[in-house]
């Protein structure tokens, strides 16, 4: 399989970017994560890449952040209590069989991102974890999670790489609109 994220093969998954979890995260890292998740969601929308969002125990941890929910207007985030999204039947129903590349963003890196990435990899998906669009309360936990995810054979990438891999070429009809998201 290609090490490049391809628009036609990709699906974006935004994990647990919820109101009450935000305040527990390092502020600067959280701002960057929100910004990059928003860029990914907007680019996915412009390029027709399907998006799935999850919410970990929304009764206690709140809803998906408003700035991300605005990008997800076509569907409702999937509520879950399991740390791996793949343990939720509704999540698996949202995954497209003809889109084997899963682009993961959200939080927390060492819990739900890690477990979801490992489970998706075991299910035969090609998993791309967007390093600048994930966060953990403790930066050391994020570093450890990234190492484990990489060791499991997932691709560690960044927001700009994913967006420009989806475009593939500066002559893409959406190039100007998508590149404005990065500026």
For each residue, the residues with C-beta under 8 A, 3 or more apart:
1: 100 101 126
2: 6 9
3: 155
4: 165
5: 9 10 101 103 128 155 157 161 162 165 166
6: 2 9 10 101 165 166 168
7: 10 47 48 49 166 167 168
8: 99
9: 2 5 6 98 99 100 101 126
10: 5 6 7 44 49 99 101 102 103 128 166
11: 49 50 51 52 95 96 99 101 102 103
12: 40 41 44 49 50 51 52 103 105
13: 51 52 53 54 85 102 103 104 105 106 116
14: 17 37 40 41 51 52 53 54 64 68 72 105 106
15: 53 54 85 104 105 106 107 112 113 116
16: 21 54 55 56 61 106 107 108 112
17: 14 21 22 33 34 37 53 64 65 68 105 106 107
18: 21 22 55 56 58 61 62 63 64 65
19: 22 61 62 63 64 65
20: 23 24 60 61 62
21: 16 17 18 24 25 56 61 62 107 108
22: 17 18 19 25 30 34 65
23: 20
24: 20 21 137
25: 21 22 29 30 33 107 135 136 137
26: 29 30 135 137 139
27: 30 31
28: 31 32
29: 25 26 32 33 135 139
30: 22 25 26 27 33 34 135
31: 27 28 34 35
32: 28 29 35 36 132 135
33: 17 25 29 30 36 37 105 106 107 132 133 134 135
34: 17 22 30 31 37 38 65 67 68
35: 31 32 38 39
36: 32 33 39 40 105 130 132 133 159
37: 14 17 33 34 40 41 68 105 106 133
38: 34 35 41 42 67 68 71
39: 35 36 42 43 159 163 181 182
40: 12 14 36 37 43 44 103 105 130 133 159 162 163
41: 12 14 37 38 44 45 51 68 71 72
42: 38 39 45 46 71 181
43: 39 40 46 47 49 162 163 166 178 181
44: 10 12 40 41 47 48 49 50 51 71 166
45: 41 42 48 49 51 71
46: 42 43 174 177 178
47: 7 43 44 166 167 174 178
48: 7 44 45
49: 7 10 11 12 43 44 45 103 166
50: 11 12 44 94 96 99
51: 11 12 13 14 41 44 45 71 72 75
52: 11 12 13 14 75 78 91 94 95
53: 13 14 15 17 64 68 72 75 77 78
54: 13 14 15 16 77 78 79 80 85 88 91 106 112
55: 16 18 58 61 63 64 77 78 79 80
56: 16 18 21 61 80 81 83 112
57: 60 61 79 80 81
58: 18 55 61 62 63 77 79
59:
60: 20 57
61: 16 18 19 20 21 55 56 57 58
62: 18 19 20 21 58
63: 18 19 55 58 69 77
64: 14 17 18 19 53 55 68 69 72 77
65: 17 18 19 22 34 68 69
66: 69 70
67: 34 38 70 71
68: 14 17 34 37 38 41 53 64 65 71 72
69: 63 64 65 66 72 73 77
70: 66 67 73
71: 38 41 42 44 45 51 67 68
72: 14 41 51 53 64 68 69 75 77
73: 69 70
74:
75: 51 52 53 72
76:
77: 53 54 55 58 63 64 69 72
78: 52 53 54 55 85 88 90 91 94
79: 54 55 57 58 88
80: 54 55 56 57 85 87 88 91
81: 56 57
82: 85 87 88
83: 56 87 111 112 115 116
84: 87 112 115 116 118 119
85: 13 15 54 78 80 82 88 91 112 116 119
86: 91 92 116 119 120 123
87: 80 82 83 84 119
88: 54 78 79 80 82 85 91 92
89: 92 93
90: 78 93 94
91: 52 54 78 80 85 86 88 94 95
92: 86 88 89 95
93: 89 90
94: 50 52 78 90 91
95: 11 52 91 92 99 102 125
96: 11 50 99
97: 100
98: 9
99: 8 9 10 11 50 95 96
100: 1 9 97 124 125 126
101: 1 5 6 9 10 11 125 126 127 128
102: 10 11 13 95 120 125 126 127 128
103: 5 10 11 12 13 40 49 128 130 162
104: 13 15 113 116 117 120 127 128 129 130 134
105: 12 13 14 15 17 33 36 37 40 129 130 133 134
106: 13 14 15 16 17 33 37 54 112 113 133 134
107: 15 16 17 21 25 33 112 113 134 135 136
108: 16 21 111 112 113 134 135 136 137 141
109: 113 114 134 135 136 141 142 145 146
110: 113 114 136 138 141 142 144 145
111: 83 108 114 115 136
112: 15 16 54 56 83 84 85 106 107 108 115 116
113: 15 104 106 107 108 109 110 116 117 129 134 145 149
114: 109 110 111 117 118 145 148 149
115: 83 84 111 112 118 119
116: 13 15 83 84 85 86 104 112 113 119 120
117: 104 113 114 120 121 127 129 149 152 154
118: 84 114 115 121 122 148 149 152
119: 84 85 86 87 115 116 122 123
120: 86 102 104 116 117 123 125 127
121: 117 118 124 125 127 152 153 154
122: 118 119
123: 86 119 120
124: 100 121
125: 95 100 101 102 120 121
126: 1 9 100 101 102 155
127: 101 102 104 117 120 121 149 154 155
128: 5 10 101 102 103 104 154 155 156 157 162
129: 104 105 113 117 134 146 149 154 155 156 157
130: 36 40 103 104 105 133 134 157 158 159 162
131: 134 146 156 157 158
132: 32 33 36 158 159
133: 33 36 37 40 105 106 130 158 159
134: 33 104 105 106 107 108 109 113 129 130 131 142 145
135: 25 26 29 30 32 33 107 108 109 142
136: 25 107 108 109 110 111 139 141 142 145
137: 24 25 26 108 141
138: 110 141 142
139: 26 29 136 142 143
140: 143 144
141: 108 109 110 136 137 138 144 145
142: 109 110 134 135 136 138 139 145 146
143: 139 140 146 147
144: 110 140 141 147 148
145: 109 110 113 114 134 136 141 142 148 149
146: 109 129 131 142 143 149 150 156
147: 143 144 150 151
148: 114 118 144 145 151 152
149: 113 114 117 118 127 129 145 146 152 154 156
150: 146 147 153 154 156
151: 147 148
152: 117 118 121 148 149
153: 121 150
154: 117 121 127 128 129 149 150
155: 3 5 126 127 128 129
156: 128 129 131 146 149 150
157: 5 128 129 130 131 161 162
158: 130 131 132 133 161 162
159: 36 39 40 130 132 133 162 163 182
160: 163 164 182
161: 5 157 158 164 165
162: 5 40 43 103 128 130 157 158 159 165 166
163: 39 40 43 159 160 166 167 178 181 182
164: 160 161 167 168
165: 4 5 6 161 162 168
166: 5 6 7 10 43 44 47 49 162 163 178
167: 7 47 163 164 170 172 174 175 178 179
168: 6 7 164 165 172
169: 172 175
170: 167 175
171: 175
172: 167 168 169 175 178
173:
174: 46 47 167 177 178
175: 167 169 170 171 172 178 179
176: 179 180
177: 46 174 180 181
178: 43 46 47 163 166 167 172 174 175 181 182
179: 167 175 176 182 183
180: 176 177 183
181: 39 42 43 163 177 178
182: 39 159 160 163 178 179
183: 179 180
